[in-house]
């Protein structure tokens, strides 16, 4: 019985450790004021299956989750949300009207961040200014090279596609297929 309890405790502890500690955008910006870090925003919508897969398999992969929790303020943002967001001295909103294809409209903040595809991941610097955008669903292994690249400011040293390709060739993934 003791072994069973111990194994159960380990499973619970390890699964909770691999969870990303998501916050909303206002919380992340407030946290940046006290301790500067980059922000990663996961733009999703509730009906998006690739978003759900990314939430489960990419962001909750133990390596990705650990790195995000230690180096970023991770934000989940529903791109169809009706909530008002104040950023850059501007208030963003969403009337959430249905468009001619029967879809809900994208939030003005998502449009401002050039989000045209869901899911999309946006990285912001320590002053909440955009660094880059990754559109579409990514696996943990596909996401992994970007996480330290941006967190450690390596992106500032890349000026050409060739330099980026060299970075990718040299990057050694710790995620097993």
N, CA, C and O of each residue as an XYZ file, in Angstrom:
708
protein
N       0.825     -1.198      0.000
C       0.000      0.000      0.000
C       0.867      1.258      0.000
O       0.542      2.241     -0.666
N       1.978      1.222      0.755
C       2.867      2.377      0.811
C       3.466      2.658     -0.566
O       3.594      3.814     -0.968
N       3.834      1.587     -1.293
C       4.411      1.760     -2.627
C       3.392      2.396     -3.565
O       3.717      3.301     -4.334
N       2.162      1.912     -3.490
C       1.107      2.457     -4.336
C       0.896      3.946     -4.046
O       0.793      4.746     -4.976
N       0.833      4.315     -2.793
C       0.657      5.711     -2.400
C       1.827      6.563     -2.875
O       1.635      7.680     -3.356
N       3.032      6.036     -2.742
C       4.226      6.761     -3.171
C       4.227      6.979     -4.686
O       4.536      8.072     -5.160
N       3.881      5.933     -5.441
C       3.830      6.041     -6.905
C       2.745      7.020     -7.321
O       2.960      7.827     -8.225
N       1.603      6.966     -6.689
C       0.514      7.900     -6.988
C       0.953      9.335     -6.713
O       0.682     10.237     -7.506
N       1.626      9.539     -5.597
C       2.134     10.876     -5.255
C       3.115     11.367     -6.319
O       3.047     12.528     -6.725
N       4.015     10.513     -6.772
C       4.989     10.893     -7.804
C       4.306     11.255     -9.114
O       4.686     12.223     -9.773
N       3.302     10.479     -9.489
C       2.570     10.770    -10.722
C       1.857     12.112    -10.642
O       1.897     12.896    -11.590
N       1.218     12.374     -9.535
C       0.518     13.651     -9.354
C       1.514     14.800     -9.344
O       1.280     15.825     -9.984
N       2.608     14.645     -8.634
C       3.627     15.693     -8.548
C       4.249     15.967     -9.905
O       4.447     17.128    -10.265
N       4.562     14.922    -10.670
C       5.194     15.134    -11.970
C       4.217     15.725    -12.972
O       4.617     16.539    -13.804
N       2.944     15.340    -12.916
C       1.986     15.898    -13.860
C       1.673     17.351    -13.540
O       1.460     18.144    -14.457
N       1.640     17.717    -12.288
C       1.377     19.117    -11.953
C       2.599     19.975    -12.254
O       2.466     21.167    -12.530
N       3.789     19.379    -12.202
C       5.003     20.128    -12.502
C       5.064     20.491    -13.980
O       5.602     21.538    -14.340
N       4.513     19.630    -14.839
C       4.604     19.887    -16.264
C       3.466     20.767    -16.777
O       3.265     20.873    -17.987
N       2.742     21.380    -15.895
C       1.667     22.283    -16.293
C       2.190     23.711    -16.419
O       2.905     24.200    -15.544
N       1.831     24.364    -17.498
C       2.192     25.774    -17.652
C       1.326     26.588    -16.706
O       0.128     26.335    -16.574
N       1.931     27.558    -16.054
C       1.199     28.448    -15.145
C       0.727     29.661    -15.954
O       1.363     30.715    -15.957
N      -0.400     29.480    -16.636
C      -0.947     30.521    -17.505
C      -1.454     31.697    -16.689
O      -1.889     31.537    -15.549
N      -1.392     32.863    -17.278
C      -1.957     34.071    -16.678
C      -2.649     34.852    -17.781
O      -2.510     34.529    -18.961
N      -3.390     35.876    -17.400
C      -3.973     36.722    -18.436
C      -2.977     37.831    -18.775
O      -1.962     37.992    -18.098
N      -3.272     38.584    -19.816
C      -2.331     39.586    -20.320
C      -2.043     40.671    -19.287
O      -0.895     41.087    -19.130
N      -3.062     41.127    -18.591
C      -2.851     42.171    -17.584
C      -1.929     41.685    -16.469
O      -1.057     42.427    -16.016
N      -2.117     40.446    -16.026
C      -1.256     39.880    -14.990
C       0.194     39.803    -15.475
O       1.120     40.112    -14.724
N       0.386     39.394    -16.717
C       1.736     39.269    -17.267
C       2.421     40.635    -17.361
O       3.602     40.760    -17.039
N       1.697     41.635    -17.791
C       2.282     42.975    -17.917
C       2.608     43.545    -16.540
O       3.634     44.201    -16.357
N       1.738     43.294    -15.588
C       2.013     43.731    -14.208
C       3.244     43.009    -13.660
O       4.088     43.626    -13.010
N       3.346     41.717    -13.918
C       4.506     40.943    -13.455
C       5.795     41.452    -14.102
O       6.851     41.455    -13.470
N       5.704     41.881    -15.362
C       6.877     42.425    -16.057
C       7.411     43.667    -15.349
O       8.620     43.898    -15.335
N       6.534     44.459    -14.768
C       6.964     45.678    -14.071
C       7.843     45.340    -12.872
O       8.790     46.062    -12.562
N       7.519     44.231    -12.196
C       8.271     43.827    -11.010
C       9.496     43.000    -11.344
O      10.542     43.155    -10.715
N       9.375     42.126    -12.324
C      10.480     41.268    -12.728
C      10.407     41.094    -14.245
O       9.621     40.282    -14.733
N      11.212     41.843    -14.995
C      11.138     41.772    -16.460
C      11.414     40.373    -17.010
O      12.418     39.742    -16.680
N      10.513     39.918    -17.842
C      10.624     38.669    -18.598
C       9.870     38.858    -19.895
O       9.058     39.773    -20.033
N      10.140     38.006    -20.816
C       9.376     38.023    -22.052
C       8.014     37.378    -21.811
O       7.823     36.623    -20.858
N       7.085     37.691    -22.691
C       5.738     37.130    -22.626
C       5.526     36.253    -23.852
O       5.878     36.632    -24.969
N       4.956     35.093    -23.634
C       4.518     34.230    -24.725
C       2.999     34.222    -24.674
O       2.410     33.908    -23.639
N       2.362     34.568    -25.792
C       0.895     34.560    -25.851
C       0.435     33.444    -26.780
O       0.826     33.383    -27.945
N      -0.393     32.573    -26.246
C      -1.024     31.516    -27.033
C      -2.416     32.003    -27.414
O      -3.318     32.039    -26.578
N      -2.588     32.378    -28.685
C      -3.897     32.786    -29.188
C      -4.641     31.526    -29.624
O      -4.145     30.750    -30.440
N      -5.822     31.338    -29.074
C      -6.621     30.149    -29.347
C      -8.086     30.544    -29.428
O      -8.452     31.674    -29.105
N      -8.922     29.608    -29.862
C     -10.372     29.742    -29.722
C     -10.900     28.394    -29.219
O     -10.288     27.352    -29.452
N     -12.014     28.429    -28.543
C     -12.552     27.231    -27.892
C     -12.848     26.093    -28.859
O     -12.690     24.928    -28.495
N     -13.272     26.398    -30.078
C     -13.668     25.349    -31.021
C     -12.510     24.807    -31.852
O     -12.728     23.985    -32.743
N     -11.299     25.245    -31.582
C     -10.125     24.889    -32.390
C      -9.474     23.602    -31.882
O      -8.894     23.580    -30.797
N      -9.574     22.533    -32.670
C      -8.976     21.256    -32.278
C      -7.447     21.326    -32.233
O      -6.857     20.821    -31.278
N      -6.770     21.937    -33.234
C      -5.302     22.054    -33.131
C      -4.871     22.837    -31.883
O      -3.805     22.574    -31.326
N      -5.691     23.793    -31.443
C      -5.388     24.546    -30.217
C      -5.400     23.620    -29.009
O      -4.536     23.706    -28.137
N      -6.387     22.736    -28.968
C      -6.497     21.791    -27.855
C      -5.318     20.817    -27.854
O      -4.793     20.465    -26.797
N      -4.913     20.389    -29.039
C      -3.770     19.483    -29.146
C      -2.498     20.188    -28.687
O      -1.685     19.605    -27.969
N      -2.324     21.444    -29.103
C      -1.143     22.198    -28.651
C      -1.160     22.391    -27.140
O      -0.125     22.268    -26.485
N      -2.319     22.690    -26.591
C      -2.420     22.884    -25.142
C      -1.999     21.618    -24.410
O      -1.276     21.672    -23.416
N      -2.453     20.497    -24.908
C      -2.181     19.220    -24.230
C      -0.768     18.708    -24.496
O      -0.067     18.316    -23.563
N      -0.342     18.710    -25.765
C       0.901     18.035    -26.134
C       2.113     18.954    -26.287
O       3.244     18.523    -26.059
N       1.895     20.194    -26.665
C       3.033     21.101    -26.873
C       3.336     21.859    -25.588
O       4.411     21.709    -25.008
N       2.392     22.664    -25.153
C       2.657     23.513    -23.988
C       2.787     22.718    -22.695
O       3.505     23.141    -21.790
N       2.119     21.591    -22.586
C       2.228     20.793    -21.371
C       3.291     19.704    -21.465
O       3.391     18.857    -20.577
N       4.078     19.721    -22.528
C       5.232     18.820    -22.555
C       6.156     19.261    -21.419
O       6.410     20.458    -21.278
N       6.660     18.343    -20.613
C       7.441     18.731    -19.427
C       8.599     19.690    -19.718
O       8.849     20.603    -18.931
N       9.300     19.501    -20.820
C      10.444     20.374    -21.144
C       9.964     21.771    -21.511
O      10.529     22.763    -21.049
N       8.935     21.855    -22.330
C       8.394     23.158    -22.745
C       7.782     23.876    -21.547
O       8.065     25.051    -21.315
N       6.949     23.177    -20.791
C       6.274     23.786    -19.639
C       7.283     24.322    -18.631
O       7.135     25.441    -18.141
N       8.293     23.545    -18.323
C       9.312     23.966    -17.353
C      10.026     25.227    -17.840
O      10.207     26.176    -17.077
N      10.427     25.234    -19.098
C      11.143     26.390    -19.633
C      10.250     27.634    -19.655
O      10.693     28.731    -19.316
N       8.997     27.454    -20.056
C       8.074     28.599    -20.081
C       7.867     29.159    -18.679
O       7.929     30.372    -18.480
N       7.624     28.289    -17.714
C       7.387     28.741    -16.341
C       8.595     29.457    -15.752
O       8.434     30.371    -14.943
N       9.787     29.061    -16.139
C      11.000     29.650    -15.574
C      11.468     30.904    -16.304
O      12.171     31.726    -15.717
N      11.092     31.068    -17.579
C      11.677     32.135    -18.382
C      10.696     33.109    -19.027
O      11.111     34.122    -19.590
N       9.428     32.819    -18.952
C       8.410     33.648    -19.609
C       7.252     33.907    -18.647
O       7.120     33.278    -17.597
N       6.426     34.859    -19.056
C       5.097     34.989    -18.485
C       4.168     34.442    -19.571
O       3.873     35.145    -20.537
N       3.703     33.198    -19.424
C       2.848     32.604    -20.444
C       1.399     33.080    -20.313
O       0.820     33.077    -19.227
N       0.836     33.485    -21.443
C      -0.519     34.028    -21.486
C      -1.348     33.225    -22.476
O      -0.913     32.966    -23.598
N      -2.536     32.837    -22.056
C      -3.523     32.249    -22.964
C      -4.517     33.355    -23.288
O      -5.024     34.028    -22.391
N      -4.789     33.539    -24.570
C      -5.720     34.588    -24.972
C      -6.718     34.024    -25.973
O      -6.348     33.607    -27.071
N      -7.987     34.016    -25.578
C      -9.046     33.569    -26.465
C      -9.266     34.652    -27.514
O      -9.722     35.750    -27.193
N      -8.943     34.345    -28.761
C      -8.998     35.327    -29.846
C     -10.415     35.756    -30.195
O     -10.599     36.682    -30.985
N     -11.419     35.101    -29.621
C     -12.811     35.521    -29.810
C     -13.399     36.127    -28.541
O     -14.605     36.362    -28.459
N     -12.559     36.376    -27.569
C     -12.999     36.906    -26.283
C     -13.686     38.261    -26.441
O     -13.390     39.025    -27.360
N     -14.610     38.536    -25.522
C     -15.275     39.846    -25.497
C     -14.620     40.805    -24.505
O     -15.016     41.967    -24.418
N     -13.621     40.332    -23.757
C     -13.023     41.179    -22.728
C     -12.250     42.343    -23.350
O     -11.693     42.229    -24.442
N     -12.231     43.457    -22.629
C     -11.460     44.617    -23.058
C     -10.040     44.497    -22.526
O      -9.823     44.098    -21.382
N      -9.077     44.848    -23.369
C      -7.660     44.787    -23.020
C      -7.084     46.185    -23.214
O      -7.270     46.792    -24.268
N      -6.391     46.695    -22.208
C      -5.724     47.980    -22.356
C      -4.228     47.740    -22.404
O      -3.633     47.202    -21.470
N      -3.637     48.149    -23.508
C      -2.208     47.951    -23.743
C      -1.742     49.021    -24.716
O      -2.482     49.418    -25.617
N      -0.514     49.485    -24.532
C       0.054     50.523    -25.394
C      -0.806     51.789    -25.384
O      -0.883     52.499    -26.386
N      -1.452     52.069    -24.246
C      -2.292     53.249    -24.129
C      -3.564     53.176    -24.947
O      -4.175     54.202    -25.247
N      -3.961     51.987    -25.304
C      -5.123     51.791    -26.171
C      -5.985     50.668    -25.598
O      -5.460     49.713    -25.027
N      -7.290     50.777    -25.747
C      -8.192     49.725    -25.308
C      -8.655     48.931    -26.518
O      -9.172     49.486    -27.488
N      -8.457     47.612    -26.439
C      -8.860     46.702    -27.507
C     -10.118     45.969    -27.045
O     -10.235     45.593    -25.878
N     -11.048     45.774    -27.967
C     -12.296     45.095    -27.617
C     -12.715     44.176    -28.750
O     -12.010     44.030    -29.748
N     -13.874     43.562    -28.578
C     -14.423     42.683    -29.607
C     -15.934     42.705    -29.484
O     -16.497     42.388    -28.437
N     -16.563     43.079    -30.554
C     -18.023     43.062    -30.552
C     -18.537     41.633    -30.640
O     -19.710     41.367    -30.378
N     -17.637     40.703    -31.018
C     -17.940     39.279    -31.128
C     -19.104     39.028    -32.082
O     -19.919     38.129    -31.876
N     -19.156     39.835    -33.115
C     -20.197     39.645    -34.114
C     -19.845     38.460    -35.009
O     -18.674     38.124    -35.190
N     -20.851     37.852    -35.550
C     -20.660     36.729    -36.451
C     -20.426     37.274    -37.854
O     -21.177     38.122    -38.335
N     -19.356     36.768    -38.517
C     -19.066     37.246    -39.869
C     -19.903     36.487    -40.904
O     -20.725     35.639    -40.557
N     -19.681     36.807    -42.164
C     -20.498     36.216    -43.234
C     -20.282     34.709    -43.402
O     -21.081     34.050    -44.067
N     -19.224     34.154    -42.817
C     -18.988     32.705    -42.879
C     -19.500     31.998    -41.623
O     -19.277     30.799    -41.454
N     -20.178     32.726    -40.750
C     -20.732     32.131    -39.547
C     -19.755     32.012    -38.400
O     -20.039     31.339    -37.408
N     -18.601     32.660    -38.523
C     -17.592     32.598    -37.460
C     -17.656     33.867    -36.616
O     -18.033     34.936    -37.097
N     -17.275     33.723    -35.344
C     -17.184     34.893    -34.480
C     -16.004     35.753    -34.930
O     -15.020     35.243    -35.465
N     -16.115     37.052    -34.709
C     -15.036     37.943    -35.106
C     -13.847     37.801    -34.170
O     -13.995     37.445    -33.000
N     -12.671     38.085    -34.703
C     -11.462     38.080    -33.892
C     -11.410     39.336    -33.039
O     -11.848     40.409    -33.455
N     -10.873     39.183    -31.853
C     -10.670     40.301    -30.933
C      -9.723     41.313    -31.590
O      -8.805     40.930    -32.315
N      -9.950     42.595    -31.333
C      -9.101     43.644    -31.905
C      -7.638     43.480    -31.504
O      -6.744     43.824    -32.276
N      -7.385     42.955    -30.298
C      -5.995     42.737    -29.877
C      -5.338     41.662    -30.740
O      -4.167     41.789    -31.098
N      -6.076     40.609    -31.076
C      -5.537     39.569    -31.959
C      -5.212     40.173    -33.324
O      -4.159     39.891    -33.896
N      -6.111     40.999    -33.842
C      -5.856     41.660    -35.125
C      -4.634     42.574    -35.030
O      -3.806     42.602    -35.940
N      -4.521     43.320    -33.932
C      -3.390     44.225    -33.713
C      -2.071     43.451    -33.715
O      -1.052     43.959    -34.181
N      -2.092     42.227    -33.195
C      -0.893     41.380    -33.147
C      -0.689     40.605    -34.452
O       0.158     39.714    -34.520
N      -1.461     40.941    -35.478
C      -1.372     40.300    -36.798
C      -1.709     38.808    -36.763
O      -1.172     38.026    -37.547
N      -2.586     38.426    -35.865
C      -3.030     37.040    -35.795
C      -4.083     36.843    -36.880
O      -5.149     37.459    -36.855
N      -3.761     35.979    -37.824
C      -4.699     35.675    -38.907
C      -5.060     34.199    -38.933
O      -5.995     33.794    -39.623
N      -4.322     33.401    -38.186
C      -4.519     31.958    -38.117
C      -4.576     31.549    -36.652
O      -3.856     32.088    -35.812
N      -5.432     30.600    -36.366
C      -5.522     30.070    -35.005
C      -5.159     28.592    -35.077
O      -5.710     27.884    -35.920
N      -4.268     28.098    -34.241
C      -3.551     28.786    -33.162
C      -2.390     29.628    -33.692
O      -1.855     29.382    -34.773
N      -2.028     30.617    -32.901
C      -0.860     31.457    -33.160
C      -0.170     31.721    -31.836
O      -0.819     31.911    -30.807
N       1.147     31.730    -31.875
C       1.952     32.041    -30.701
C       2.710     33.327    -30.980
O       3.381     33.450    -32.004
N       2.601     34.286    -30.067
C       3.282     35.573    -30.212
C       4.226     35.744    -29.030
O       3.867     35.465    -27.886
N       5.433     36.202    -29.322
C       6.427     36.491    -28.292
C       6.571     37.996    -28.154
O       6.723     38.704    -29.149
N       6.522     38.487    -26.915
C       6.722     39.908    -26.620
C       7.989     40.063    -25.785
O       8.335     39.179    -25.001
N       8.675     41.182    -25.957
C       9.873     41.418    -25.154
C       9.502     41.944    -23.773
O       8.325     41.991    -23.413
N      10.504     42.337    -23.009
C      10.289     42.778    -21.627
C       9.524     44.096    -21.530
O       9.077     44.467    -20.445
N       9.369     44.801    -22.635
C       8.567     46.030    -22.673
C       7.218     45.790    -23.361
O       6.523     46.736    -23.731
N       6.864     44.529    -23.525
C       5.591     44.110    -24.144
C       5.505     44.451    -25.627
O       4.412     44.574    -26.179
N       6.655     44.602    -26.265
C       6.680     44.874    -27.701
C       6.881     43.558    -28.450
O       7.631     42.697    -27.993
N       6.211     43.393    -29.607
C       6.302     42.134    -30.347
C       7.715     41.810    -30.828
O       8.453     42.683    -31.286
N       8.069     40.535    -30.711
C       9.338     40.033    -31.228
C       9.082     39.244    -32.506
O       9.631     39.552    -33.564
N       8.234     38.215    -32.390
C       7.906     37.402    -33.557
C       6.588     36.680    -33.334
O       6.043     36.654    -32.231
N       6.099     36.100    -34.411
C       4.820     35.407    -34.399
C       5.005     34.045    -35.074
O       5.651     33.942    -36.117
N       4.439     33.016    -34.476
C       4.462     31.667    -35.042
C       3.020     31.267    -35.311
O       2.233     31.100    -34.379
N       2.678     31.114    -36.570
C       1.302     30.797    -36.912
C       1.130     29.304    -37.161
O       1.984     28.650    -37.758
N       0.011     28.791    -36.690
C      -0.319     27.390    -36.884
C       0.089     26.535    -35.701
O       0.780     26.985    -34.788
N      -0.356     25.297    -35.742
C      -0.077     24.357    -34.666
C       1.358     23.851    -34.774
O       1.837     23.526    -35.861
N       2.031     23.791    -33.634
C       3.393     23.281    -33.567
C       3.461     22.164    -32.536
O       2.784     22.208    -31.509
N       4.280     21.173    -32.821
C       4.537     20.132    -31.833
C       5.537     20.687    -30.821
O       6.124     21.747    -31.033
N       5.721     19.970    -29.737
C       6.706     20.385    -28.730
C       8.093     20.459    -29.346
O       8.852     21.385    -29.061
N       8.426     19.499    -30.179
C       9.745     19.470    -30.816
C       9.915     20.648    -31.782
O      11.014     21.190    -31.903
N       8.854     21.043    -32.461
C       8.915     22.198    -33.363
C       8.995     23.513    -32.584
O       9.640     24.462    -33.031
N       8.350     23.567    -31.435
C       8.347     24.780    -30.612
C       9.664     24.955    -29.849
O      10.106     26.079    -29.609
N      10.274     23.855    -29.479
C      11.434     23.891    -28.583
C      12.554     24.842    -29.013
O      13.050     25.578    -28.160
N      12.984     24.877    -30.276
C      14.103     25.771    -30.615
C      13.798     27.258    -30.398
O      14.708     28.041    -30.122
N      12.536     27.646    -30.519
C      12.166     29.051    -30.380
C      12.221     29.534    -28.932
O      12.558     30.688    -28.669
N      11.891     28.656    -28.006
C      11.762     29.052    -26.600
C      13.074     29.634    -26.045
O      13.056     30.763    -25.554
N      14.210     28.918    -26.098
C      15.455     29.520    -25.593
C      15.997     30.602    -26.535
O      16.614     31.568    -26.085
N      15.766     30.438    -27.827
C      16.227     31.400    -28.837
C      15.743     32.803    -28.505
O      16.498     33.771    -28.600
N      14.488     32.902    -28.119
C      13.906     34.203    -27.796
C      14.205     34.592    -26.356
O      14.574     35.737    -26.095
N      14.056     33.673    -25.425
C      14.283     33.985    -24.004
C      15.707     34.484    -23.754
O      15.921     35.373    -22.929
N      16.668     33.917    -24.460
C      18.071     34.262    -24.252
C      18.576     35.330    -25.213
O      19.785     35.532    -25.328
N      17.672     36.015    -25.900
C      17.985     37.120    -26.814
C      18.875     36.721    -27.988
O      19.529     37.579    -28.581
N      18.909     35.441    -28.331
C      19.696     35.018    -29.483
C      19.123     35.567    -30.782
O      19.848     35.723    -31.765
N      17.832     35.858    -30.790
C      17.191     36.402    -31.988
C      17.800     37.742    -32.402
O      17.728     38.122    -33.570
N      18.393     38.448    -31.460
C      19.000     39.745    -31.766
C      20.272     39.603    -32.601
O      20.736     40.571    -33.204
N      20.834     38.392    -32.631
C      22.063     38.136    -33.375
C      21.799     37.585    -34.775
O      22.732     37.398    -35.556
N      20.553     37.330    -35.087
C      20.186     36.731    -36.372
C      19.687     37.825    -37.314
O      18.712     38.521    -37.030
N      20.387     37.956    -38.449
C      20.010     38.980    -39.431
C      19.617     38.402    -40.781
O      19.035     39.098    -41.613
N      19.934     37.133    -40.999
C      19.633     36.531    -42.296
C      18.977     35.169    -42.106
O      19.038     34.567    -41.034
N      18.358     34.711    -43.165
C      17.750     33.379    -43.155
C      18.836     32.319    -42.960
O      18.605     31.319    -42.281
N      19.996     32.522    -43.538
C      21.107     31.579    -43.411
C      21.539     31.440    -41.943
O      21.807     30.332    -41.478
N      21.606     32.555    -41.223
C      21.962     32.496    -39.802
C      20.909     31.714    -39.004
O      21.252     30.940    -38.111
N      19.626     31.923    -39.333
C      18.555     31.191    -38.659
C      18.670     29.702    -38.955
O      18.528     28.879    -38.050
N      18.924     29.348    -40.205
C      19.073     27.945    -40.584
C      20.276     27.310    -39.877
O      20.214     26.148    -39.477
N      21.361     28.059    -39.721
C      22.527     27.560    -38.988
C      22.178     27.317    -37.518
O      22.585     26.316    -36.928
N      21.423     28.245    -36.941
C      20.972     28.062    -35.548
C      20.171     26.772    -35.427
O      20.396     25.978    -34.514
N      19.243     26.567    -36.342
C      18.398     25.371    -36.299
C      19.224     24.094    -36.452
O      18.943     23.096    -35.788
N      20.233     24.113    -37.316
C      21.088     22.933    -37.512
C      21.882     22.614    -36.247
O      22.092     21.446    -35.920
N      22.316     23.636    -35.547
C      23.138     23.445    -34.352
C      22.306     23.117    -33.114
O      22.821     22.557    -32.146
N      21.026     23.463    -33.148
C      20.166     23.243    -31.977
C      20.002     21.751    -31.739
O      19.697     20.994    -32.661
N      20.207     21.340    -30.507
C      20.064     19.939    -30.106
C      18.823     19.801    -29.219
O      18.782     20.263    -28.079
N      17.841     19.161    -29.781
C      16.586     18.963    -29.061
C      16.774     17.994    -27.903
O      17.514     17.015    -28.000
N      16.092     18.286    -26.816
C      16.066     17.363    -25.677
C      14.748     16.596    -25.638
O      14.504     15.814    -24.719
N      13.908     16.823    -26.633
C      12.622     16.145    -26.726
C      12.761     14.929    -27.621
O      13.218     15.028    -28.760
N      12.372     13.811    -27.106
C      12.428     12.559    -27.877
C      11.133     12.393    -28.645
O      10.058     12.745    -28.160
N      11.244     11.857    -29.843
C      10.046     11.630    -30.673
C       9.144     10.568    -30.097
O       8.101     10.264    -30.675
